Amino acid sequence: MGGIERLIFLLCLWASIAHAQWPQSYHVKSVAPTVSPLLPDTQLVVLSATRDERELLLRVGIFNAGTKTLLANEPLRTSAMSLTTFANGVRSEVQPSTATLDAVTPPEGLPGKTMNVGLLAFRFANKEPSPGTLELRVPMFRPVFFTLDNEKRFAPIDWTAAQSSSVIDYEMKATLEQLAIIPLRVKAMTVKNEALEFSLTFRNASRFPITWKAGGPNGRTATLHTDHAEHLRPLAVSDSLEYHAKPKQEVWEANTTHKGWVRFPLPHPHAAQELRFDFPGYPPLWMHYNSKTRQWDMAVRTVPANAVATKVDAVLAEEQCFADIKAFWKNLTRLLGKRDFDSLLHELRGEARKQMQAMLVNWQKVPFASYEYSVLEHQRVKPSADGTVKGVQVELRYTLATLPKDNVFVATMTCDMHRLKDGSWVLDIIHYPKYPPFWLLGYSHLIQSEHFMVFHRALPDSEQPMQLALKQLEKAYARLSKSGLPLKSRYVAFIVGTRDDFEKLTNRNPNTYSGAASSGYETEKGKIAVINQALYINDYRFYVLQRMWGKQDRQTTIQHELVHLALADFTRPWTPPWLVEGIAMFYAEQCDSFSRTALRETLTPNISLMNLSQLTTLGANTENPLQVTAQYQLSGETVVWLEKKYGEAALIKLYAAFAQVTPEEWSNGGGTNKKTLAAAQLRVAKRIVAATLDGLSLEQLDAVVRLAVGR
């Protein structure tokens, strides 16, 4: 730079200084310790200054450098404070004209690592173009020396010019294990009504609903930390965060969010360059002011690569493991849908691959409408050291073409899986604890009629018996259609020819039961749905009876089981089995003088409606076939008596009454063991029978039926 250019530069610099705009602001942050033994770990800090030619405004704080809350009610007298200047060798002293720092601590005390901030205003008698070195004296503290140099100057934040909203949109994982599955997202910080408002979203990121009755953090516990170590408390919070950071309802559904806001006092323009938002249970969120965009940007804090895993990390790792396993099974569903069997088998190992190869042969013969694997949500999955997870519970849900869409079938599997070194998963073992899919047992051959699709094994000379079964099914459907029972347009039936198959498909004793109508229950969002509606005919038992006694009554059995299917949507786990089986016997016309005579000979005191009401199914408490038959016959005679006394419409009304309301016993889990569950079933039966039958008690009903039978 040449001499003339240098002279012009210096003249311009002098001119800019001479015409500097007032006021001017300075960062100071000079510190002096206390001299009082009553104020341990306490410091006096000059934070910032604002000056013009005759006035100096100091932002001063008393900092509690300790960790315990300090409570000191000692007042700070303005008359005892002073500011001394040393400008051009001239010493002058002035007392504050205004002081808002009038006590060491606020009335509620000063928490550790926080600042009690106030303002001290000093007015000079003459213009002070350069005050030089400054000395502030405040009682109970050593003097603070500082200067107002040009390198300390800064532009305070102009709240009127700042953008009204800074988009943060940052999700934080919790630091507490109890909150691990509830991440907090700070959506935005908004300048609103002389306050700063933070928009927050809490999400139940787990795979299952959670119950959070009381306690935990709420909006009132949040704090905003300024650049001057102030801890600002909320001015107001949204109703949704007033008491806790969760929805008002007791159960918080999976993967749903809860929104709210917290509003703080507007920080001082000198103290808002860096803000820190704290919500208990979550890491702090740091924000820096960007003078170019006039917004606050989030400052991400890095975590050391060798940081020790926390309990929160363990919970989140388990959630991620579950998500990976869930994605694995979703991919299997996709590959089945594409019929990409090579890729499907590549995901399996050992026994699982062999089983799947055998399954696919029959699977391709079944007319599926839908087919899906899903991992049960309410289970923990934690890999062992070698990456193995055992006993993963998986549901296979499917529907069959031409059946009503609400006739959903569910098969439950337990599976062993392991994770490969690249992080992917493979399937090792598939096990069906109960009710394996019918095609696994070879029931993939199908014959159909107007109202039925019938599956069977391809056994020698099976065509004629299957056609006969189809005719009997249609005959039973035609008979029941005249009764007014709510039959659906179409059902699925299985003609089972071996004792082992019948036991596997129905979990019933093949030597006792001639057939079974299968249905199950699942609860979703407090509502019960009926699933797995199908009819099973035990041909093994029919042919045994045929060979031994020359008697085969498959038509009656089919009609009996079809009644169960017709009433499946009205049947509940707490519907007493004597009513379930009795109404089926009534419509299948299985009650006559012969059965009544047999009942008189086998009925014992322990076979009563009260005892039968506590069973899940008839025959569940005995292996004696005569006792099982007596239970069925008493049930049938009870329904016959009810129909004669009250009529068929009242009979159906009684049956439907059990499905109209979920009893409190089942709303609360239905008991924890068999005894409490049985007692609950009896209470429900007594309550509904009395309410529906004009006050007739279950004991009275049992007595009149016994009298009618002759016992």
C-alpha positions as a printed Julia matrix, in Angstrom:
711×3 Matrix{Float64}:
   0.0      0.0    0.0
   1.56     3.44  -1.06
   1.92     6.55   1.13
  -1.07     8.42  -0.33
  -3.28     5.34  -0.1
  -2.18     4.84   3.5
  -3.03     8.46   4.36
  -6.48     8.15   2.75
  -7.09     4.89   4.71
  -6.15     6.52   8.04
  -8.33     9.57   7.33
 -11.29     7.32   6.54
 -10.7      5.28   9.7
 -10.55     8.45  11.83
 -13.73     9.72  10.23
 -15.59     6.49  10.96
 -14.5      6.61  14.61
 -15.4     10.27  14.97
 -18.91     9.65  13.68
 -19.47     6.32  15.49
 -23.11     5.62  16.24
 -24.21     5.43  19.86
 -24.86     3.3   21.83
 -21.95     0.87  21.59
 -22.01    -2.61  23.13
 -19.09    -4.64  24.5
 -18.51    -8.19  25.71
 -16.68    -7.96  29.04
 -16.93   -11.11  31.22
 -14.47    -9.94  33.86
 -14.61   -11.79  37.18
 -13.82   -11.03  40.82
 -14.2    -13.43  43.78
 -16.1    -12.74  46.98
 -14.41   -11.56  50.18
 -17.24   -12.86  52.38
 -16.88   -16.28  54.05
 -20.69   -16.48  54.0
 -20.7    -16.65  50.2
 -18.53   -19.63  49.24
 -17.91   -20.24  45.51
 -19.53   -16.9   44.62
 -18.18   -14.5   41.99
 -19.02   -11.04  40.73
 -19.03   -10.91  36.92
 -19.26    -7.9   34.61
 -20.93    -9.55  31.63
 -21.4     -6.77  29.06
 -21.56    -3.04  28.74
 -23.48    -0.49  26.7
 -22.26     3.11  26.55
 -22.76     6.45  24.92
 -20.86     9.69  25.53
 -22.15    10.22  29.09
 -23.79     7.0   30.26
 -22.51     3.48  30.87
 -24.93     0.59  31.39
 -23.35    -2.55  32.88
 -24.95    -5.98  32.84
 -23.63    -7.5   36.06
 -24.16   -10.96  37.55
 -23.43   -12.83  40.75
 -22.39   -16.35  39.78
 -22.78   -19.39  42.03
 -19.77   -21.46  40.96
 -20.7    -24.27  43.34
 -23.17   -27.11  42.86
 -25.54   -26.38  45.76
 -28.26   -23.76  45.78
 -27.12   -20.57  47.51
 -29.6    -18.58  49.6
 -28.29   -15.19  50.72
 -30.78   -12.45  51.51
 -28.09    -9.77  52.01
 -29.15    -6.64  50.12
 -26.75    -4.8   47.83
 -26.94    -1.09  48.65
 -26.59     1.16  45.63
 -24.84     3.82  47.75
 -22.06     1.33  48.46
 -21.38     0.64  44.79
 -19.05     2.71  42.66
 -17.39     2.84  39.26
 -13.94     4.42  38.92
 -12.42     5.49  35.6
  -8.77     6.15  34.82
  -8.92     8.16  31.59
  -5.91    10.21  30.49
  -4.35     9.92  33.95
  -7.43    11.4   35.6
  -9.21     9.34  38.25
 -12.94     9.87  38.67
 -15.57     7.98  40.64
 -19.32     7.77  40.17
 -22.13     5.9   41.88
 -24.88     4.11  39.94
 -27.89     6.21  39.05
 -30.0      3.07  38.65
 -29.45    -0.49  39.95
 -31.63    -3.58  39.47
 -29.09    -5.87  41.12
 -30.3     -5.28  44.67
 -29.58    -8.66  46.36
 -26.96   -11.38  46.19
 -29.51   -14.06  45.34
 -33.17   -14.08  44.33
 -35.68   -14.84  47.13
 -35.94   -18.49  46.0
 -32.16   -18.92  46.03
 -29.48   -19.25  43.35
 -28.92   -22.79  41.97
 -25.43   -24.03  41.29
 -23.74   -22.87  38.08
 -26.29   -20.12  37.54
 -26.18   -16.33  37.52
 -28.27   -13.69  39.28
 -28.21   -10.87  36.73
 -29.04    -7.17  37.05
 -28.26    -3.79  35.52
 -26.14    -0.94  36.88
 -26.42     2.46  35.17
 -23.72     5.11  35.63
 -23.97     8.69  34.37
 -20.85    10.81  33.95
 -20.75    14.55  34.5
 -18.76    15.11  31.32
 -18.47    13.36  28.01
 -16.2     10.35  28.22
 -14.9      9.59  24.73
 -12.61     6.88  26.18
 -13.16     5.88  29.82
  -9.91     3.91  29.93
  -9.57     1.25  32.62
 -12.68     0.78  34.72
 -12.96    -0.47  38.3
 -16.31    -1.65  39.67
 -16.76    -2.01  43.4
 -19.67    -3.97  44.87
 -19.98    -4.83  48.58
 -18.74    -8.33  49.61
 -16.66    -8.73  46.41
 -13.21    -7.75  45.29
 -13.02    -4.96  42.68
 -13.51    -5.91  39.05
 -11.17    -4.29  36.52
 -12.06    -4.16  32.83
 -11.7     -2.11  29.66
 -14.0     -1.39  26.75
 -11.75    -2.09  23.78
 -12.87    -2.05  20.17
 -12.13    -5.78  19.78
 -14.78    -6.44  22.46
 -17.5     -4.61  20.57
 -20.44    -6.59  19.21
 -23.86    -6.04  17.73
 -26.63    -7.03  20.18
 -29.44    -9.15  18.83
 -32.28    -7.01  17.55
 -35.36    -9.03  18.45
 -37.5     -6.91  16.13
 -35.26    -7.75  13.16
 -34.68   -11.43  13.96
 -36.63   -14.0   11.98
 -39.87   -14.83  13.76
 -39.17   -18.58  13.57
 -36.03   -20.71  13.55
 -36.65   -24.22  12.24
 -34.72   -26.7   14.41
 -36.45   -30.02  13.63
 -34.01   -32.12  15.63
 -34.88   -35.37  17.42
 -33.01   -36.26  20.62
 -32.8    -39.66  22.23
 -33.34   -39.73  25.98
 -30.61   -39.95  28.6
 -32.84   -41.84  31.05
 -33.62   -45.53  30.55
 -37.28   -44.94  31.48
 -37.63   -42.52  28.53
 -35.47   -44.46  26.07
 -38.38   -45.28  23.74
 -39.73   -41.71  23.8
 -37.54   -39.41  21.68
 -38.06   -35.66  21.91
 -38.11   -33.58  18.74
 -37.65   -29.79  18.96
 -39.52   -28.58  15.9
 -38.92   -24.81  16.02
 -38.12   -21.78  18.18
 -40.44   -18.84  17.59
 -40.27   -15.2   18.74
 -43.81   -14.69  19.96
 -45.41   -12.02  22.13
 -42.15   -10.81  23.75
 -41.26   -14.44  24.48
 -39.44   -17.41  22.96
 -41.67   -20.39  22.23
 -40.33   -23.91  21.62
 -42.54   -26.32  19.68
 -42.02   -29.89  20.94
 -43.09   -33.36  19.88
 -42.75   -36.51  21.99
 -43.12   -39.83  20.16
 -43.82   -43.33  21.41
 -41.17   -44.87  19.17
 -41.63   -48.35  20.57
 -43.47   -51.17  18.86
 -46.11   -51.52  21.56
 -48.47   -49.23  23.51
 -47.15   -47.97  26.83
 -48.9    -47.01  30.05
 -47.54   -43.93  31.83
 -49.97   -43.03  34.56
 -48.24   -40.21  36.45
 -44.94   -38.54  37.15
 -42.12   -37.89  34.73
 -41.02   -34.6   33.16
 -43.43   -31.9   32.09
 -43.23   -28.54  30.37
 -42.78   -26.65  33.65
 -39.51   -28.49  34.32
 -37.88   -27.21  31.1
 -35.23   -24.44  31.3
 -33.59   -22.05  28.85
 -29.95   -21.18  29.53
 -28.6    -17.91  28.14
 -25.07   -16.88  27.2
 -24.85   -15.21  30.62
 -25.55   -18.45  32.58
 -29.12   -17.45  33.37
 -31.64   -20.26  33.91
 -34.92   -18.96  32.53
 -38.1    -20.71  33.68
 -41.18   -21.07  31.47
 -43.67   -18.23  31.37
 -46.34   -20.61  30.08
 -46.73   -24.12  28.68
 -49.4    -25.75  26.54
 -52.13   -27.69  28.32
 -50.73   -30.86  26.75
 -47.43   -30.44  28.66
 -48.73   -28.9   31.88
 -48.52   -32.08  33.94
 -46.61   -34.64  31.83
 -45.14   -35.15  28.39
 -47.68   -37.78  27.28
 -51.25   -37.92  25.94
 -54.1    -37.58  28.42
 -55.36   -41.11  27.8
 -53.8    -43.81  29.97
 -52.53   -45.93  27.08
 -50.12   -44.28  24.66
 -50.44   -46.09  21.32
 -47.31   -47.22  19.5
 -45.67   -44.84  17.01
 -47.94   -41.91  17.84
 -46.86   -38.4   18.8
 -47.75   -35.93  21.52
 -47.32   -32.23  20.76
 -46.97   -29.12  22.89
 -45.06   -25.9   23.46
 -43.04   -24.17  26.16
 -42.71   -20.37  26.3
 -39.81   -18.53  28.01
 -39.09   -14.86  28.74
 -37.26   -13.14  25.89
 -33.53   -13.27  26.77
 -31.53   -10.03  27.0
 -30.11    -9.0   23.58
 -26.58    -9.33  25.04
 -27.16   -12.9   26.25
 -28.83   -14.64  23.33
 -25.91   -15.35  21.02
 -25.82   -18.88  22.38
 -28.9    -20.5   23.95
 -29.28   -23.91  25.54
 -32.66   -25.62  25.84
 -32.97   -28.27  28.56
 -35.8    -30.74  29.04
 -35.26   -33.23  31.92
 -34.31   -36.69  30.73
 -32.87   -35.48  27.41
 -29.52   -34.03  26.34
 -29.22   -30.23  26.11
 -29.9    -28.58  22.77
 -27.42   -25.8   21.91
 -28.35   -23.04  19.46
 -26.15   -20.28  17.98
 -27.38   -17.04  16.44
 -26.53   -16.68  12.75
 -26.24   -12.95  12.0
 -26.52   -13.54   8.25
 -29.8    -15.47   8.32
 -30.95   -13.8   11.59
 -31.94   -17.24  12.85
 -30.68   -19.67  15.47
 -28.87   -22.72  14.14
 -28.59   -25.96  16.06
 -25.08   -26.86  17.25
 -24.68   -30.65  17.22
 -22.55   -32.02  20.04
 -20.29   -34.86  19.0
 -20.01   -38.12  20.97
 -16.64   -39.86  21.37
 -16.31   -42.98  19.24
 -15.24   -45.02  22.27
 -18.08   -43.77  24.5
 -19.39   -46.41  26.92
 -22.83   -47.75  25.96
 -25.6    -46.65  28.32
 -28.8    -48.4   29.39
 -30.63   -46.15  26.95
 -28.35   -47.42  24.18
 -29.22   -50.99  25.19
 -32.96   -50.28  24.95
 -32.56   -48.59  21.58
 -30.32   -51.43  20.35
 -33.08   -53.89  21.24
 -35.61   -51.76  19.36
 -33.29   -51.64  16.34
 -32.77   -55.4   16.52
 -36.54   -55.89  16.52
 -36.93   -53.49  13.6
 -34.33   -55.47  11.61
 -36.08   -58.78  12.35
 -39.41   -57.21  11.42
 -37.93   -56.05   8.1
 -36.6    -59.59   7.49
 -40.07   -61.13   7.74
 -41.6    -58.35   5.68
 -39.1    -59.2    2.97
 -40.1    -62.9    3.17
 -43.72   -61.87   2.56
 -42.59   -59.8   -0.43
 -40.58   -62.67  -1.91
 -43.53   -65.06  -1.5
 -45.8    -62.57  -3.23
 -43.36   -62.34  -6.15
 -42.94   -66.14  -6.1
 -39.2    -65.56  -5.99
 -38.58   -68.85  -4.21
 -34.83   -68.95  -4.88
 -34.28   -65.65  -3.09
 -36.66   -66.76  -0.34
 -34.74   -69.97   0.34
 -31.47   -68.01   0.35
 -32.69   -66.3    3.55
 -33.08   -69.67   5.34
 -30.66   -72.21   6.74
 -30.77   -75.82   7.94
 -34.13   -77.17   9.11
 -35.96   -73.97   8.2
 -34.88   -74.26   4.58
 -35.89   -77.93   4.37
 -39.3    -77.15   5.88
 -39.86   -74.21   3.55
 -38.91   -76.27   0.5
 -41.5    -78.9    1.47
 -44.09   -76.24   2.3
 -43.79   -74.45  -1.04
 -44.92   -77.56  -2.91
 -48.36   -77.48  -1.26
 -48.44   -73.72  -0.71
 -48.65   -73.1   -4.45
 -51.84   -75.21  -4.65
 -53.78   -73.16  -2.08
 -55.89   -70.25  -3.46
 -54.72   -67.47  -1.15
 -56.31   -64.04  -1.27
 -53.63   -62.58   1.05
 -50.61   -63.89   2.9
 -48.38   -62.07   5.39
 -45.75   -62.75   8.05
 -45.67   -60.37  11.0
 -43.51   -60.34  14.13
 -45.49   -60.15  17.37
 -44.86   -56.75  18.93
 -45.0    -57.65  22.63
 -41.75   -59.56  22.9
 -38.13   -58.78  23.65
 -35.4    -59.8   21.23
 -31.84   -59.82  22.52
 -29.15   -61.58  20.49
 -26.67   -63.79  22.33
 -22.93   -63.29  21.97
 -22.92   -65.27  18.71
 -25.8    -63.22  17.25
 -28.52   -65.85  17.81
 -32.07   -64.99  18.85
 -34.24   -67.92  19.91
 -38.01   -68.2   20.19
 -38.96   -65.2   18.05
 -42.76   -65.22  17.85
 -44.08   -64.69  14.34
 -47.65   -64.7   13.04
 -48.66   -66.01   9.67
 -51.89   -64.24   8.63
 -53.74   -65.26   5.51
 -57.14   -65.25   3.84
 -58.53   -67.61   1.23
 -60.04   -66.62  -2.09
 -63.87   -66.77  -2.3
 -64.26   -66.68   1.51
 -65.58   -63.54   3.23
 -62.73   -61.06   3.77
 -63.27   -60.96   7.52
 -62.53   -64.68   7.8
 -58.85   -64.23   8.7
 -56.6    -67.15   9.62
 -53.64   -66.78  11.98
 -50.93   -69.36  12.68
 -48.28   -68.64  15.31
 -44.67   -69.74  14.93
 -41.62   -69.63  17.17
 -38.4    -69.21  15.25
 -34.66   -69.23  15.83
 -32.65   -66.7   13.85
 -29.11   -65.42  13.81
 -27.32   -62.33  12.55
 -24.49   -62.62  10.06
 -21.29   -60.59  10.22
 -22.62   -58.15   7.61
 -25.61   -57.4    9.88
 -28.19   -59.31   7.84
 -30.4    -62.02   9.34
 -31.11   -65.63   8.4
 -33.76   -68.07   9.64
 -32.65   -71.37  11.19
 -35.7    -73.07  12.75
 -39.49   -72.74  12.37
 -41.74   -74.37  14.96
 -45.54   -74.35  15.22
 -46.51   -74.87  18.91
 -50.18   -75.37  17.97
 -52.35   -75.55  14.88
 -49.82   -75.8   12.01
 -51.04   -74.47   8.65
 -53.15   -77.11   6.99
 -51.06   -77.3    3.8
 -48.01   -78.33   5.84
 -49.87   -81.58   6.63
 -50.74   -82.13   2.98
 -54.29   -80.68   2.98
 -53.91   -78.85  -0.31
 -56.38   -80.74  -2.52
 -59.53   -78.72  -2.97
 -63.12   -79.43  -4.02
 -65.78   -76.71  -3.96
 -69.52   -76.14  -3.95
 -71.77   -73.11  -3.67
 -71.18   -72.51   0.05
 -68.04   -74.51   0.84
 -64.45   -75.02  -0.11
 -63.22   -78.37   1.21
 -59.56   -79.32   1.64
 -58.34   -82.9    2.02
 -55.32   -85.12   1.59
 -54.86   -86.98  -1.68
 -55.52   -90.41  -0.17
 -56.35   -93.54  -2.23
 -60.05   -93.77  -3.13
 -60.74   -90.39  -1.48
 -62.72   -88.78  -4.28
 -66.09   -90.43  -3.49
 -65.98   -89.75   0.31
 -65.06   -86.12  -0.4
 -67.97   -85.64  -2.77
 -70.28   -87.2   -0.17
 -68.94   -84.82   2.48
 -69.56   -81.88   0.15
 -73.19   -82.93  -0.32
 -73.65   -83.34   3.44
 -72.2    -79.87   4.05
 -74.61   -78.3    1.57
 -77.5    -80.26   3.1
 -76.62   -78.94   6.58
 -76.35   -75.4    5.2
 -79.81   -75.67   3.6
 -81.37   -76.95   6.86
 -79.83   -74.22   9.0
 -80.75   -71.51   6.49
 -84.39   -72.18   7.38
 -83.66   -71.66  11.1
 -82.7    -68.02  10.69
 -79.19   -68.44  12.07
 -76.75   -65.79  10.69
 -74.92   -68.02   8.19
 -72.18   -66.47   6.07
 -72.1    -66.92   2.32
 -69.18   -69.33   2.34
 -67.08   -71.48   4.7
 -63.98   -73.64   4.61
 -64.04   -77.28   5.79
 -61.4    -79.96   6.22
 -62.06   -83.67   5.88
 -59.44   -85.23   8.15
 -58.7    -88.91   7.63
 -56.04   -89.66  10.27
 -56.13   -89.36  14.05
 -52.78   -87.54  14.22
 -53.87   -84.94  11.71
 -57.12   -84.24  13.56
 -55.25   -83.76  16.84
 -52.7    -81.42  15.25
 -55.27   -79.34  13.38
 -57.79   -79.0   16.24
 -55.92   -79.86  19.46
 -58.85   -82.21  20.26
 -58.85   -85.89  21.21
 -59.55   -87.78  17.94
 -61.04   -90.7   19.87
 -63.65   -88.48  21.55
 -64.6    -85.75  19.08
 -66.29   -86.46  15.77
 -65.68   -82.94  14.56
 -64.71   -79.46  15.58
 -65.58   -75.94  14.58
 -62.45   -73.88  15.0
 -62.39   -70.22  15.87
 -60.08   -68.05  17.92
 -59.95   -64.55  19.27
 -57.59   -61.62  19.03
 -57.85   -58.24  20.69
 -56.91   -55.05  18.92
 -57.48   -51.6   20.43
 -59.82   -53.08  23.01
 -62.03   -54.88  20.48
 -62.28   -58.65  20.08
 -62.17   -60.15  16.59
 -62.99   -63.76  15.74
 -60.37   -65.51  13.61
 -59.6    -69.0   12.22
 -63.21   -69.91  11.41
 -63.2    -73.4    9.91
 -64.97   -76.75  10.18
 -63.07   -80.02  10.73
 -64.63   -83.44  10.2
 -62.91   -86.35  11.95
 -63.35   -89.09   9.33
 -60.99   -91.3   11.3
 -63.56   -91.59  14.11
 -66.47   -92.04  11.73
 -64.85   -94.99  10.0
 -63.88   -96.52  13.37
 -67.52   -96.3   14.45
 -68.64   -97.65  11.11
 -66.38  -100.67  11.4
 -67.2   -101.32  15.09
 -70.89  -100.51  15.28
 -72.07  -100.13  11.74
 -73.04   -96.53  12.54
 -71.9    -93.38  10.83
 -73.65   -90.09  11.62
 -71.47   -87.57   9.84
 -74.46   -85.5    8.73
 -75.44   -84.68  12.32
 -71.86   -83.77  13.25
 -71.55   -81.47  10.25
 -74.77   -79.7   11.17
 -73.63   -79.36  14.81
 -70.27   -77.81  13.84
 -71.86   -75.54  11.26
 -74.03   -74.02  14.02
 -70.81   -73.04  15.82
 -69.55   -71.29  12.69
 -72.88   -69.52  12.2
 -72.64   -68.11  15.74
 -68.85   -67.57  15.77
 -69.11   -63.78  15.55
 -71.32   -63.79  18.67
 -69.17   -66.21  20.65
 -66.68   -64.92  23.2
 -64.11   -66.51  25.53
 -66.52   -65.95  28.41
 -69.59   -67.45  26.68
 -70.36   -70.5   28.85
 -69.53   -73.73  26.99
 -72.84   -75.31  28.01
 -74.6    -72.6   26.0
 -72.18   -72.89  23.07
 -72.54   -76.66  22.77
 -76.15   -76.82  23.89
 -77.38   -74.51  21.14
 -75.42   -76.5   18.55
 -77.03   -79.74  19.81
 -80.45   -78.09  19.69
 -80.13   -77.0   16.03
 -78.47   -80.3   15.06
 -81.47   -82.11  16.63
 -79.23   -84.23  18.88
 -81.56   -84.12  21.9
 -84.21   -86.86  22.02
 -85.64   -89.45  24.41
 -82.66   -91.75  23.82
 -80.1    -89.08  24.79
 -82.28   -88.03  27.74
 -82.38   -91.61  29.05
 -78.6    -91.87  28.71
 -78.18   -88.6   30.61
 -80.28   -89.82  33.54
 -77.9    -92.76  33.9
 -74.64   -90.74  33.75
 -75.51   -87.35  35.28
 -73.65   -86.76  38.55
 -73.77   -83.84  41.01
 -70.43   -82.48  39.81
 -71.82   -82.11  36.27
 -73.76   -78.87  36.74
 -74.23   -75.63  34.85
 -72.19   -73.86  37.54
 -69.22   -76.19  37.03
 -69.58   -76.23  33.24
 -69.58   -72.41  33.2
 -66.01   -72.49  34.53
 -64.64   -74.61  31.66
 -63.08   -73.27  28.48
 -64.62   -76.14  26.49
 -66.76   -79.11  27.43
 -64.63   -82.13  28.25
 -61.7    -79.96  29.34
 -61.75   -81.42  32.87
 -62.06   -85.15  32.11
 -60.78   -87.92  29.85
 -63.82   -90.13  30.57
 -65.89   -90.21  27.34
 -69.09   -90.99  29.27
 -68.57   -87.88  31.43
 -67.89   -85.78  28.32
 -71.08   -87.11  26.7
 -73.05   -86.26  29.86
 -71.73   -82.69  29.79
 -72.91   -82.3   26.19
 -76.29   -83.87  26.89
 -76.94   -81.65  29.95
 -76.04   -78.64  27.81
 -78.41   -79.73  25.07
 -81.28   -80.37  27.52
 -80.72   -76.92  29.07
 -81.13   -75.2   25.7
 -84.18   -77.35  24.89
 -85.79   -76.22  28.17
 -84.89   -72.56  27.51
 -86.4    -72.68  24.02
 -89.65   -74.21  25.33
 -89.87   -71.69  28.18
 -88.82   -68.45  26.44
 -88.85   -69.17  22.7
 -86.17   -69.33  20.02
 -85.75   -65.54  19.75
 -85.01   -65.28  23.48
 -82.51   -68.1   23.14
 -80.56   -66.21  20.46
 -80.84   -63.02  22.53
 -79.25   -64.79  25.5
 -76.43   -66.05  23.32
 -75.8    -62.62  21.77
 -75.86   -60.93  25.21
 -72.44   -62.39  25.99
 -70.96   -60.54  22.98
 -72.52   -57.14  23.56
 -70.19   -55.93  26.31
 -66.68   -56.95  27.29
 -66.9    -57.81  31.0
 -64.64   -55.96  33.39
 -62.86   -59.21  34.2
 -61.58   -59.43  30.59
 -60.96   -55.71  30.24
 -58.48   -56.13  33.08
 -56.83   -59.19  31.58
 -59.31   -61.94  32.43
 -57.4    -63.19  35.43
 -53.82   -64.28  35.87
 -54.33   -68.03  36.21
 -56.86   -70.76  35.47
 -58.59   -70.5   38.84
 -59.21   -66.76  38.68
 -60.26   -67.04  35.05
 -62.73   -69.84  35.85
 -64.19   -67.8   38.71
 -64.57   -64.81  36.39
 -66.38   -66.94  33.79
 -68.84   -68.14  36.43
 -69.52   -64.57  37.62
 -70.19   -63.42  34.07
 -72.5    -66.37  33.35
 -74.54   -65.75  36.5
 -74.79   -62.03  35.79
 -75.9    -62.31  32.15
 -78.3    -65.24  32.67
 -80.11   -63.38  35.45
 -80.2    -60.1   33.49
 -81.52   -61.74  30.3
 -83.93   -64.32  31.74
 -86.01   -62.1   34.03
 -83.94   -62.75  37.14
 -83.66   -66.52  36.76
 -80.45   -67.55  38.52
 -77.98   -70.04  37.09
 -78.62   -72.31  40.1
 -82.37   -72.2   39.47
 -81.84   -72.98  35.79
 -79.68   -75.98  36.7
 -82.34   -77.23  39.13
 -85.28   -77.0   36.7
 -83.31   -78.74  33.92
 -82.39   -81.59  36.27
 -86.04   -81.87  37.25
 -87.08   -81.99  33.58
 -84.51   -84.7   32.85
 -85.66   -86.69  35.86
 -82.55   -86.41  38.04
